[in-house]
Amino acid sequence: MQHHERIDGSGYPHQLRGEEIMMKARIIAVSDLVETMLTDHPYRKACTLDECLEELESNKSILYDAWVVDITLRLIREENYFLKNI
């Protein structure tokens, strides 16, 4: 449930903030965002990888854990790490 919480306390269901959110949930929140933004849905088309990474950067330390965002950006940009659809 905590993967819907946000670093600034704006998430749900308990409006947890920062370190109150388990690290596992902070990691899942970022991975869920990436997967959701890069996937077509009935209510919206997938965005580009650049748009997704821009969303992460602009909300780093606000909605998403800074360390998790930095690692994610490094893996994708510098290590060319990316999961392909199976």
N, CA, C and O atoms as a CHARMM CRD file, in Angstrom:
* protein
*
  344
    1    1 MET  N      0.80700  -1.19900   0.00000 PROA 1      0.00000
    2    1 MET  CA     0.00000   0.00000   0.00000 PROA 1      0.00000
    3    1 MET  C      0.85300   1.26600   0.00000 PROA 1      0.00000
    4    1 MET  O      0.44400   2.28500  -0.55700 PROA 1      0.00000
    5    2 GLN  N      2.01900   1.21300   0.61100 PROA 2      0.00000
    6    2 GLN  CA     2.81600   2.42500   0.75600 PROA 2      0.00000
    7    2 GLN  C      3.36800   2.96700  -0.55900 PROA 2      0.00000
    8    2 GLN  O      3.83700   4.10400  -0.59600 PROA 2      0.00000
    9    3 HSD  N      3.32700   2.19100  -1.63400 PROA 3      0.00000
   10    3 HSD  CA     3.87700   2.71900  -2.88600 PROA 3      0.00000
   11    3 HSD  C      3.02700   3.85900  -3.45700 PROA 3      0.00000
   12    3 HSD  O      3.42400   4.49800  -4.43200 PROA 3      0.00000
   13    4 HSD  N      1.87400   4.11200  -2.86200 PROA 4      0.00000
   14    4 HSD  CA     1.05500   5.26000  -3.25700 PROA 4      0.00000
   15    4 HSD  C      1.33300   6.48500  -2.39500 PROA 4      0.00000
   16    4 HSD  O      0.80100   7.56500  -2.65400 PROA 4      0.00000
   17    5 GLU  N      2.16400   6.31900  -1.37300 PROA 5      0.00000
   18    5 GLU  CA     2.55400   7.45400  -0.53400 PROA 5      0.00000
   19    5 GLU  C      3.60400   8.27400  -1.29000 PROA 5      0.00000
   20    5 GLU  O      4.29200   7.74100  -2.16100 PROA 5      0.00000
   21    6 ARG  N      3.73100   9.54300  -0.97200 PROA 6      0.00000
   22    6 ARG  CA     4.68900  10.42000  -1.63700 PROA 6      0.00000
   23    6 ARG  C      5.58000  11.08900  -0.59300 PROA 6      0.00000
   24    6 ARG  O      5.15100  11.32600   0.53600 PROA 6      0.00000
   25    7 ILE  N      6.79500  11.38500  -0.96700 PROA 7      0.00000
   26    7 ILE  CA     7.79600  11.92700  -0.06000 PROA 7      0.00000
   27    7 ILE  C      7.28600  13.18200   0.66400 PROA 7      0.00000
   28    7 ILE  O      7.59900  13.39200   1.83600 PROA 7      0.00000
   29    8 ASP  N      6.51200  14.00100  -0.02400 PROA 8      0.00000
   30    8 ASP  CA     6.01500  15.25000   0.58600 PROA 8      0.00000
   31    8 ASP  C      4.74700  15.05900   1.41500 PROA 8      0.00000
   32    8 ASP  O      4.20400  16.03000   1.94200 PROA 8      0.00000
   33    9 GLY  N      4.26700  13.81500   1.53700 PROA 9      0.00000
   34    9 GLY  CA     3.07100  13.54300   2.31900 PROA 9      0.00000
   35    9 GLY  C      1.77300  13.65700   1.55200 PROA 9      0.00000
   36    9 GLY  O      0.69800  13.54800   2.14200 PROA 9      0.00000
   37   10 SER  N      1.84800  13.87600   0.24300 PROA 10     0.00000
   38   10 SER  CA     0.63500  14.07300  -0.55900 PROA 10     0.00000
   39   10 SER  C      0.00500  12.76900  -1.05500 PROA 10     0.00000
   40   10 SER  O     -1.03100  12.79900  -1.72000 PROA 10     0.00000
   41   11 GLY  N      0.61700  11.63100  -0.74000 PROA 11     0.00000
   42   11 GLY  CA     0.08200  10.35600  -1.22500 PROA 11     0.00000
   43   11 GLY  C     -1.04600   9.82000  -0.36400 PROA 11     0.00000
   44   11 GLY  O     -1.60500  10.53100   0.47100 PROA 11     0.00000
   45   12 TYR  N     -1.36800   8.56700  -0.57900 PROA 12     0.00000
   46   12 TYR  CA    -2.44100   7.91700   0.17700 PROA 12     0.00000
   47   12 TYR  C     -2.02700   6.48300   0.47300 PROA 12     0.00000
   48   12 TYR  O     -1.14600   5.97400  -0.22000 PROA 12     0.00000
   49   13 PRO  N     -2.58600   5.82200   1.42300 PROA 13     0.00000
   50   13 PRO  CA    -3.78600   6.15900   2.19400 PROA 13     0.00000
   51   13 PRO  C     -3.51800   6.90400   3.50000 PROA 13     0.00000
   52   13 PRO  O     -4.46300   7.39600   4.11600 PROA 13     0.00000
   53   14 HSD  N     -2.27000   7.00400   3.94400 PROA 14     0.00000
   54   14 HSD  CA    -1.99600   7.56200   5.27700 PROA 14     0.00000
   55   14 HSD  C     -1.18500   8.85400   5.26000 PROA 14     0.00000
   56   14 HSD  O     -0.78100   9.33000   6.32100 PROA 14     0.00000
   57   15 GLN  N     -0.93700   9.42700   4.09800 PROA 15     0.00000
   58   15 GLN  CA    -0.16300  10.65500   3.94800 PROA 15     0.00000
   59   15 GLN  C      1.18800  10.57200   4.68100 PROA 15     0.00000
   60   15 GLN  O      1.61400  11.52300   5.33600 PROA 15     0.00000
   61   16 LEU  N      1.84500   9.41600   4.55200 PROA 16     0.00000
   62   16 LEU  CA     3.18300   9.26100   5.11200 PROA 16     0.00000
   63   16 LEU  C      4.12900  10.15100   4.33700 PROA 16     0.00000
   64   16 LEU  O      3.86200  10.49900   3.18600 PROA 16     0.00000
   65   17 ARG  N      5.24100  10.52400   4.96600 PROA 17     0.00000
   66   17 ARG  CA     6.22400  11.34900   4.27400 PROA 17     0.00000
   67   17 ARG  C      7.62500  10.84900   4.55400 PROA 17     0.00000
   68   17 ARG  O      7.89600  10.25000   5.59500 PROA 17     0.00000
   69   18 GLY  N      8.51300  11.10900   3.59800 PROA 18     0.00000
   70   18 GLY  CA     9.92900  10.81300   3.74200 PROA 18     0.00000
   71   18 GLY  C     10.24100   9.43200   4.27100 PROA 18     0.00000
   72   18 GLY  O      9.79100   8.42700   3.72000 PROA 18     0.00000
   73   19 GLU  N     11.01900   9.38600   5.34800 PROA 19     0.00000
   74   19 GLU  CA    11.49700   8.13900   5.93100 PROA 19     0.00000
   75   19 GLU  C     10.38300   7.29000   6.53900 PROA 19     0.00000
   76   19 GLU  O     10.61300   6.12600   6.86700 PROA 19     0.00000
   77   20 GLU  N      9.19300   7.84000   6.69500 PROA 20     0.00000
   78   20 GLU  CA     8.06700   7.04300   7.18800 PROA 20     0.00000
   79   20 GLU  C      7.67200   5.97700   6.16300 PROA 20     0.00000
   80   20 GLU  O      7.04700   4.97500   6.51100 PROA 20     0.00000
   81   21 ILE  N      8.03500   6.19700   4.91700 PROA 21     0.00000
   82   21 ILE  CA     7.70300   5.27000   3.82900 PROA 21     0.00000
   83   21 ILE  C      8.83300   4.24700   3.71800 PROA 21     0.00000
   84   21 ILE  O     10.00400   4.61600   3.63900 PROA 21     0.00000
   85   22 MET  N      8.48100   2.97700   3.71400 PROA 22     0.00000
   86   22 MET  CA     9.49600   1.92400   3.59200 PROA 22     0.00000
   87   22 MET  C     10.27500   2.09300   2.29400 PROA 22     0.00000
   88   22 MET  O      9.70800   2.48900   1.27500 PROA 22     0.00000
   89   23 MET  N     11.57200   1.79600   2.32600 PROA 23     0.00000
   90   23 MET  CA    12.41200   1.91600   1.13400 PROA 23     0.00000
   91   23 MET  C     11.85700   1.06600  -0.00900 PROA 23     0.00000
   92   23 MET  O     11.85200   1.50700  -1.15900 PROA 23     0.00000
   93   24 LYS  N     11.39700  -0.13200   0.28800 PROA 24     0.00000
   94   24 LYS  CA    10.82300  -0.98500  -0.76100 PROA 24     0.00000
   95   24 LYS  C      9.68000  -0.26600  -1.46700 PROA 24     0.00000
   96   24 LYS  O      9.56500  -0.34200  -2.69000 PROA 24     0.00000
   97   25 ALA  N      8.84700   0.42000  -0.72300 PROA 25     0.00000
   98   25 ALA  CA     7.71300   1.13800  -1.30900 PROA 25     0.00000
   99   25 ALA  C      8.18300   2.32900  -2.13800 PROA 25     0.00000
  100   25 ALA  O      7.58200   2.64200  -3.16500 PROA 25     0.00000
  101   26 ARG  N      9.25800   2.99900  -1.70100 PROA 26     0.00000
  102   26 ARG  CA     9.79000   4.12900  -2.47300 PROA 26     0.00000
  103   26 ARG  C     10.35600   3.64600  -3.80700 PROA 26     0.00000
  104   26 ARG  O     10.23300   4.33300  -4.82000 PROA 26     0.00000
  105   27 ILE  N     10.97100   2.47700  -3.80700 PROA 27     0.00000
  106   27 ILE  CA    11.48800   1.89300  -5.05000 PROA 27     0.00000
  107   27 ILE  C     10.33700   1.49100  -5.95800 PROA 27     0.00000
  108   27 ILE  O     10.36300   1.77400  -7.15600 PROA 27     0.00000
  109   28 ILE  N      9.33500   0.83900  -5.40200 PROA 28     0.00000
  110   28 ILE  CA     8.18100   0.41100  -6.19900 PROA 28     0.00000
  111   28 ILE  C      7.44300   1.61800  -6.77100 PROA 28     0.00000
  112   28 ILE  O      6.95300   1.55400  -7.89800 PROA 28     0.00000
  113   29 ALA  N      7.35300   2.71100  -6.02300 PROA 29     0.00000
  114   29 ALA  CA     6.67100   3.91700  -6.51900 PROA 29     0.00000
  115   29 ALA  C      7.31800   4.42500  -7.79800 PROA 29     0.00000
  116   29 ALA  O      6.62300   4.79200  -8.74500 PROA 29     0.00000
  117   30 VAL  N      8.64900   4.44800  -7.83100 PROA 30     0.00000
  118   30 VAL  CA     9.35800   4.92600  -9.02300 PROA 30     0.00000
  119   30 VAL  C      9.22400   3.93000 -10.16200 PROA 30     0.00000
  120   30 VAL  O      8.97400   4.32700 -11.30000 PROA 30     0.00000
  121   31 SER  N      9.38400   2.65300  -9.88100 PROA 31     0.00000
  122   31 SER  CA     9.26600   1.65800 -10.95500 PROA 31     0.00000
  123   31 SER  C      7.84400   1.60900 -11.50300 PROA 31     0.00000
  124   31 SER  O      7.64900   1.41300 -12.70200 PROA 31     0.00000
  125   32 ASP  N      6.85300   1.78600 -10.63600 PROA 32     0.00000
  126   32 ASP  CA     5.45800   1.82100 -11.07600 PROA 32     0.00000
  127   32 ASP  C      5.20800   3.02100 -11.97800 PROA 32     0.00000
  128   32 ASP  O      4.51400   2.90600 -12.98800 PROA 32     0.00000
  129   33 LEU  N      5.77200   4.17400 -11.62000 PROA 33     0.00000
  130   33 LEU  CA     5.62300   5.36000 -12.45300 PROA 33     0.00000
  131   33 LEU  C      6.21700   5.13100 -13.84000 PROA 33     0.00000
  132   33 LEU  O      5.57900   5.43200 -14.85000 PROA 33     0.00000
  133   34 VAL  N      7.43500   4.60000 -13.88900 PROA 34     0.00000
  134   34 VAL  CA     8.09900   4.36500 -15.17100 PROA 34     0.00000
  135   34 VAL  C      7.27000   3.40400 -16.02400 PROA 34     0.00000
  136   34 VAL  O      7.01500   3.67400 -17.19700 PROA 34     0.00000
  137   35 GLU  N      6.86000   2.30700 -15.44500 PROA 35     0.00000
  138   35 GLU  CA     6.07700   1.30900 -16.19800 PROA 35     0.00000
  139   35 GLU  C      4.76100   1.90000 -16.67300 PROA 35     0.00000
  140   35 GLU  O      4.36700   1.68700 -17.82000 PROA 35     0.00000
  141   36 THR  N      4.08300   2.63200 -15.81800 PROA 36     0.00000
  142   36 THR  CA     2.78500   3.21500 -16.17100 PROA 36     0.00000
  143   36 THR  C      2.91700   4.25800 -17.27100 PROA 36     0.00000
  144   36 THR  O      2.13100   4.26600 -18.21800 PROA 36     0.00000
  145   37 MET  N      3.90600   5.13700 -17.15100 PROA 37     0.00000
  146   37 MET  CA     4.06000   6.20100 -18.14700 PROA 37     0.00000
  147   37 MET  C      4.47600   5.66300 -19.51900 PROA 37     0.00000
  148   37 MET  O      4.14300   6.25900 -20.54300 PROA 37     0.00000
  149   38 LEU  N      5.19400   4.54900 -19.54400 PROA 38     0.00000
  150   38 LEU  CA     5.69400   4.01300 -20.81200 PROA 38     0.00000
  151   38 LEU  C      4.76800   2.97100 -21.43600 PROA 38     0.00000
  152   38 LEU  O      5.12900   2.33500 -22.42600 PROA 38     0.00000
  153   39 THR  N      3.58700   2.79600 -20.86600 PROA 39     0.00000
  154   39 THR  CA     2.63600   1.80000 -21.35000 PROA 39     0.00000
  155   39 THR  C      1.36800   2.48800 -21.84000 PROA 39     0.00000
  156   39 THR  O      0.85900   3.40200 -21.18900 PROA 39     0.00000
  157   40 ASP  N      0.85900   2.04800 -22.98800 PROA 40     0.00000
  158   40 ASP  CA    -0.43500   2.53700 -23.46400 PROA 40     0.00000
  159   40 ASP  C     -1.53900   2.05100 -22.53600 PROA 40     0.00000
  160   40 ASP  O     -1.51500   0.91700 -22.05700 PROA 40     0.00000
  161   41 HSD  N     -2.50500   2.92700 -22.29200 PROA 41     0.00000
  162   41 HSD  CA    -3.66900   2.60600 -21.48000 PROA 41     0.00000
  163   41 HSD  C     -4.90800   3.06300 -22.24300 PROA 41     0.00000
  164   41 HSD  O     -4.80400   3.92300 -23.11700 PROA 41     0.00000
  165   42 PRO  N     -6.07200   2.50800 -21.93100 PROA 42     0.00000
  166   42 PRO  CA    -7.29000   2.93600 -22.62900 PROA 42     0.00000
  167   42 PRO  C     -7.56600   4.43000 -22.46400 PROA 42     0.00000
  168   42 PRO  O     -8.17500   5.05000 -23.33600 PROA 42     0.00000
  169   43 TYR  N     -7.12300   5.00500 -21.35400 PROA 43     0.00000
  170   43 TYR  CA    -7.40400   6.40700 -21.06800 PROA 43     0.00000
  171   43 TYR  C     -6.29600   7.36100 -21.51400 PROA 43     0.00000
  172   43 TYR  O     -6.49400   8.57600 -21.49900 PROA 43     0.00000
  173   44 ARG  N     -5.11700   6.82600 -21.91800 PROA 44     0.00000
  174   44 ARG  CA    -4.05900   7.68100 -22.44900 PROA 44     0.00000
  175   44 ARG  C     -2.96600   6.84800 -23.08900 PROA 44     0.00000
  176   44 ARG  O     -2.73300   5.69700 -22.72000 PROA 44     0.00000
  177   45 LYS  N     -2.30200   7.46200 -24.05700 PROA 45     0.00000
  178   45 LYS  CA    -1.19100   6.80400 -24.75700 PROA 45     0.00000
  179   45 LYS  C      0.07000   6.89400 -23.90800 PROA 45     0.00000
  180   45 LYS  O      0.19800   7.75800 -23.04100 PROA 45     0.00000
  181   46 ALA  N      0.97800   6.00000 -24.17200 PROA 46     0.00000
  182   46 ALA  CA     2.27100   6.02100 -23.48500 PROA 46     0.00000
  183   46 ALA  C      3.03100   7.28700 -23.85800 PROA 46     0.00000
  184   46 ALA  O      2.87400   7.81100 -24.96000 PROA 46     0.00000
  185   47 CYS  N      3.84700   7.77100 -22.94400 PROA 47     0.00000
  186   47 CYS  CA     4.69400   8.91500 -23.24800 PROA 47     0.00000
  187   47 CYS  C      6.07000   8.40500 -23.67200 PROA 47     0.00000
  188   47 CYS  O      6.32500   7.20100 -23.65700 PROA 47     0.00000
  189   48 THR  N      6.93200   9.30900 -24.04000 PROA 48     0.00000
  190   48 THR  CA     8.28100   8.92000 -24.44300 PROA 48     0.00000
  191   48 THR  C      9.14400   8.69100 -23.20400 PROA 48     0.00000
  192   48 THR  O      8.79600   9.12200 -22.10600 PROA 48     0.00000
  193   49 LEU  N     10.25700   8.01500 -23.39100 PROA 49     0.00000
  194   49 LEU  CA    11.18500   7.79800 -22.29100 PROA 49     0.00000
  195   49 LEU  C     11.69700   9.13500 -21.75400 PROA 49     0.00000
  196   49 LEU  O     11.82800   9.30500 -20.54200 PROA 49     0.00000
  197   50 ASP  N     11.98600  10.08100 -22.64300 PROA 50     0.00000
  198   50 ASP  CA    12.44800  11.40300 -22.20300 PROA 50     0.00000
  199   50 ASP  C     11.40800  12.10400 -21.33300 PROA 50     0.00000
  200   50 ASP  O     11.75600  12.71000 -20.31900 PROA 50     0.00000
  201   51 GLU  N     10.14300  12.02800 -21.71800 PROA 51     0.00000
  202   51 GLU  CA     9.07700  12.63300 -20.90700 PROA 51     0.00000
  203   51 GLU  C      8.98300  11.96600 -19.53800 PROA 51     0.00000
  204   51 GLU  O      8.77600  12.63500 -18.52500 PROA 51     0.00000
  205   52 CYS  N      9.13400  10.67300 -19.51800 PROA 52     0.00000
  206   52 CYS  CA     9.09300   9.92600 -18.26700 PROA 52     0.00000
  207   52 CYS  C     10.23700  10.34700 -17.34400 PROA 52     0.00000
  208   52 CYS  O     10.02100  10.60400 -16.15900 PROA 52     0.00000
  209   53 LEU  N     11.44400  10.41600 -17.88700 PROA 53     0.00000
  210   53 LEU  CA    12.59400  10.79300 -17.08500 PROA 53     0.00000
  211   53 LEU  C     12.49600  12.24500 -16.61100 PROA 53     0.00000
  212   53 LEU  O     12.94200  12.57800 -15.51300 PROA 53     0.00000
  213   54 GLU  N     11.91300  13.09900 -17.44200 PROA 54     0.00000
  214   54 GLU  CA    11.68600  14.48900 -17.04600 PROA 54     0.00000
  215   54 GLU  C     10.71800  14.56400 -15.86200 PROA 54     0.00000
  216   54 GLU  O     10.91000  15.36400 -14.94600 PROA 54     0.00000
  217   55 GLU  N      9.68600  13.73100 -15.88500 PROA 55     0.00000
  218   55 GLU  CA     8.73500  13.66500 -14.76300 PROA 55     0.00000
  219   55 GLU  C      9.45200  13.25300 -13.48600 PROA 55     0.00000
  220   55 GLU  O      9.23000  13.84000 -12.42700 PROA 55     0.00000
  221   56 LEU  N     10.30700  12.25100 -13.58500 PROA 56     0.00000
  222   56 LEU  CA    11.06900  11.81200 -12.41900 PROA 56     0.00000
  223   56 LEU  C     11.95300  12.93500 -11.88600 PROA 56     0.00000
  224   56 LEU  O     11.97100  13.20500 -10.68500 PROA 56     0.00000
  225   57 GLU  N     12.68100  13.58200 -12.78300 PROA 57     0.00000
  226   57 GLU  CA    13.59100  14.65400 -12.36100 PROA 57     0.00000
  227   57 GLU  C     12.85300  15.82800 -11.73400 PROA 57     0.00000
  228   57 GLU  O     13.30200  16.37900 -10.72900 PROA 57     0.00000
  229   58 SER  N     11.73200  16.21200 -12.31500 PROA 58     0.00000
  230   58 SER  CA    11.02100  17.38400 -11.81700 PROA 58     0.00000
  231   58 SER  C     10.33700  17.12100 -10.47500 PROA 58     0.00000
  232   58 SER  O     10.03100  18.06400  -9.74600 PROA 58     0.00000
  233   59 ASN  N     10.09600  15.86500 -10.14500 PROA 59     0.00000
  234   59 ASN  CA     9.45100  15.54200  -8.87500 PROA 59     0.00000
  235   59 ASN  C     10.35800  14.81600  -7.89400 PROA 59     0.00000
  236   59 ASN  O      9.90000  14.27300  -6.88800 PROA 59     0.00000
  237   60 LYS  N     11.64800  14.81300  -8.19800 PROA 60     0.00000
  238   60 LYS  CA    12.64700  14.23300  -7.29900 PROA 60     0.00000
  239   60 LYS  C     12.64900  15.01900  -5.98500 PROA 60     0.00000
  240   60 LYS  O     12.67000  16.24900  -5.99000 PROA 60     0.00000
  241   61 SER  N     12.62800  14.31500  -4.89300 PROA 61     0.00000
  242   61 SER  CA    12.60000  14.89100  -3.53400 PROA 61     0.00000
  243   61 SER  C     11.27400  15.56100  -3.19000 PROA 61     0.00000
  244   61 SER  O     11.10700  16.05700  -2.07600 PROA 61     0.00000
  245   62 ILE  N     10.33800  15.58500  -4.12000 PROA 62     0.00000
  246   62 ILE  CA     9.01000  16.13900  -3.85700 PROA 62     0.00000
  247   62 ILE  C      8.02800  14.97400  -3.71400 PROA 62     0.00000
  248   62 ILE  O      7.43200  14.76600  -2.65700 PROA 62     0.00000
  249   63 LEU  N      7.87700  14.22100  -4.80800 PROA 63     0.00000
  250   63 LEU  CA     7.00000  13.05700  -4.78700 PROA 63     0.00000
  251   63 LEU  C      7.77900  11.75400  -4.62100 PROA 63     0.00000
  252   63 LEU  O      7.30400  10.80700  -3.99300 PROA 63     0.00000
  253   64 TYR  N      8.97500  11.72200  -5.19100 PROA 64     0.00000
  254   64 TYR  CA     9.75800  10.48500  -5.24900 PROA 64     0.00000
  255   64 TYR  C     11.08500  10.63700  -4.52700 PROA 64     0.00000
  256   64 TYR  O     11.68500  11.71200  -4.52500 PROA 64     0.00000
  257   65 ASP  N     11.53000   9.56300  -3.92100 PROA 65     0.00000
  258   65 ASP  CA    12.78800   9.53900  -3.18400 PROA 65     0.00000
  259   65 ASP  C     13.95200   9.92400  -4.09800 PROA 65     0.00000
  260   65 ASP  O     14.10600   9.36200  -5.18300 PROA 65     0.00000
  261   66 ALA  N     14.76700  10.88100  -3.65800 PROA 66     0.00000
  262   66 ALA  CA    15.87200  11.39000  -4.47500 PROA 66     0.00000
  263   66 ALA  C     16.87700  10.30100  -4.81900 PROA 66     0.00000
  264   66 ALA  O     17.32400  10.22000  -5.96300 PROA 66     0.00000
  265   67 TRP  N     17.23800   9.47300  -3.86500 PROA 67     0.00000
  266   67 TRP  CA    18.20900   8.40500  -4.10900 PROA 67     0.00000
  267   67 TRP  C     17.67800   7.41900  -5.14200 PROA 67     0.00000
  268   67 TRP  O     18.41300   7.00700  -6.04000 PROA 67     0.00000
  269   68 VAL  N     16.41000   7.03900  -5.02400 PROA 68     0.00000
  270   68 VAL  CA    15.80700   6.08300  -5.96900 PROA 68     0.00000
  271   68 VAL  C     15.75200   6.69800  -7.36300 PROA 68     0.00000
  272   68 VAL  O     16.05300   6.02000  -8.34500 PROA 68     0.00000
  273   69 VAL  N     15.37800   7.95500  -7.46300 PROA 69     0.00000
  274   69 VAL  CA    15.33100   8.63000  -8.76000 PROA 69     0.00000
  275   69 VAL  C     16.73000   8.70400  -9.36700 PROA 69     0.00000
  276   69 VAL  O     16.90700   8.40300 -10.54800 PROA 69     0.00000
  277   70 ASP  N     17.71700   9.09900  -8.57700 PROA 70     0.00000
  278   70 ASP  CA    19.09200   9.19500  -9.09300 PROA 70     0.00000
  279   70 ASP  C     19.58900   7.85200  -9.62000 PROA 70     0.00000
  280   70 ASP  O     20.19000   7.79200 -10.69300 PROA 70     0.00000
  281   71 ILE  N     19.34800   6.78800  -8.88500 PROA 71     0.00000
  282   71 ILE  CA    19.76600   5.44500  -9.32100 PROA 71     0.00000
  283   71 ILE  C     19.03500   5.05100 -10.59400 PROA 71     0.00000
  284   71 ILE  O     19.64500   4.51000 -11.51600 PROA 71     0.00000
  285   72 THR  N     17.74200   5.31400 -10.65700 PROA 72     0.00000
  286   72 THR  CA    16.94600   4.97900 -11.84300 PROA 72     0.00000
  287   72 THR  C     17.46200   5.73900 -13.06400 PROA 72     0.00000
  288   72 THR  O     17.64900   5.15100 -14.12900 PROA 72     0.00000
  289   73 LEU  N     17.68900   7.02800 -12.91200 PROA 73     0.00000
  290   73 LEU  CA    18.20000   7.83100 -14.02700 PROA 73     0.00000
  291   73 LEU  C     19.56900   7.33100 -14.48000 PROA 73     0.00000
  292   73 LEU  O     19.83000   7.23200 -15.67900 PROA 73     0.00000
  293   74 ARG  N     20.43800   7.01600 -13.52900 PROA 74     0.00000
  294   74 ARG  CA    21.76800   6.51400 -13.88400 PROA 74     0.00000
  295   74 ARG  C     21.67400   5.18000 -14.61400 PROA 74     0.00000
  296   74 ARG  O     22.35200   4.97300 -15.62100 PROA 74     0.00000
  297   75 LEU  N     20.84400   4.28200 -14.11600 PROA 75     0.00000
  298   75 LEU  CA    20.70300   2.97900 -14.77200 PROA 75     0.00000
  299   75 LEU  C     20.21800   3.12900 -16.21000 PROA 75     0.00000
  300   75 LEU  O     20.72500   2.46400 -17.11400 PROA 75     0.00000
  301   76 ILE  N     19.25100   3.99000 -16.41800 PROA 76     0.00000
  302   76 ILE  CA    18.68100   4.15500 -17.76000 PROA 76     0.00000
  303   76 ILE  C     19.61400   4.96000 -18.66500 PROA 76     0.00000
  304   76 ILE  O     19.85800   4.55600 -19.80200 PROA 76     0.00000
  305   77 ARG  N     20.13400   6.08000 -18.19100 PROA 77     0.00000
  306   77 ARG  CA    20.94200   6.96300 -19.04200 PROA 77     0.00000
  307   77 ARG  C     22.38300   6.49700 -19.22700 PROA 77     0.00000
  308   77 ARG  O     22.91800   6.55600 -20.33400 PROA 77     0.00000
  309   78 GLU  N     23.00500   6.04000 -18.16100 PROA 78     0.00000
  310   78 GLU  CA    24.42500   5.71300 -18.24300 PROA 78     0.00000
  311   78 GLU  C     24.69500   4.22800 -18.46600 PROA 78     0.00000
  312   78 GLU  O     25.66700   3.86200 -19.12600 PROA 78     0.00000
  313   79 GLU  N     23.84500   3.38600 -17.92400 PROA 79     0.00000
  314   79 GLU  CA    24.05700   1.94100 -18.03900 PROA 79     0.00000
  315   79 GLU  C     23.19400   1.33500 -19.14700 PROA 79     0.00000
  316   79 GLU  O     23.27900   0.14100 -19.43300 PROA 79     0.00000
  317   80 ASN  N     22.35300   2.18700 -19.77100 PROA 80     0.00000
  318   80 ASN  CA    21.43700   1.72400 -20.82900 PROA 80     0.00000
  319   80 ASN  C     20.55900   0.57000 -20.37300 PROA 80     0.00000
  320   80 ASN  O     20.21700  -0.31700 -21.15400 PROA 80     0.00000
  321   81 TYR  N     20.20400   0.59800 -19.10700 PROA 81     0.00000
  322   81 TYR  CA    19.34800  -0.45200 -18.54400 PROA 81     0.00000
  323   81 TYR  C     17.90900  -0.14100 -18.88300 PROA 81     0.00000
  324   81 TYR  O     17.41400   0.95100 -18.60400 PROA 81     0.00000
  325   82 PHE  N     17.24800  -1.09500 -19.47900 PROA 82     0.00000
  326   82 PHE  CA    15.84700  -0.90200 -19.80800 PROA 82     0.00000
  327   82 PHE  C     15.18700  -2.25200 -20.01000 PROA 82     0.00000
  328   82 PHE  O     15.73800  -3.11900 -20.68800 PROA 82     0.00000
  329   83 LEU  N     14.01200  -2.43500 -19.42800 PROA 83     0.00000
  330   83 LEU  CA    13.26800  -3.67900 -19.61100 PROA 83     0.00000
  331   83 LEU  C     12.41000  -3.55900 -20.85600 PROA 83     0.00000
  332   83 LEU  O     11.70000  -2.57200 -21.04600 PROA 83     0.00000
  333   84 LYS  N     12.48300  -4.55000 -21.68000 PROA 84     0.00000
  334   84 LYS  CA    11.66500  -4.57200 -22.88900 PROA 84     0.00000
  335   84 LYS  C     10.38900  -5.35900 -22.61100 PROA 84     0.00000
  336   84 LYS  O     10.36700  -6.25400 -21.76600 PROA 84     0.00000
  337   85 ASN  N      9.34100  -5.01600 -23.32600 PROA 85     0.00000
  338   85 ASN  CA     8.09000  -5.76800 -23.18900 PROA 85     0.00000
  339   85 ASN  C      8.31400  -7.21300 -23.62500 PROA 85     0.00000
  340   85 ASN  O      8.97400  -7.48100 -24.62900 PROA 85     0.00000
  341   86 ILE  N      7.76400  -8.11300 -22.86600 PROA 86     0.00000
  342   86 ILE  CA     7.90900  -9.54200 -23.19300 PROA 86     0.00000
  343   86 ILE  C      6.71200 -10.01600 -23.96700 PROA 86     0.00000
  344   86 ILE  O      6.64000 -11.18800 -24.33600 PROA 86     0.00000
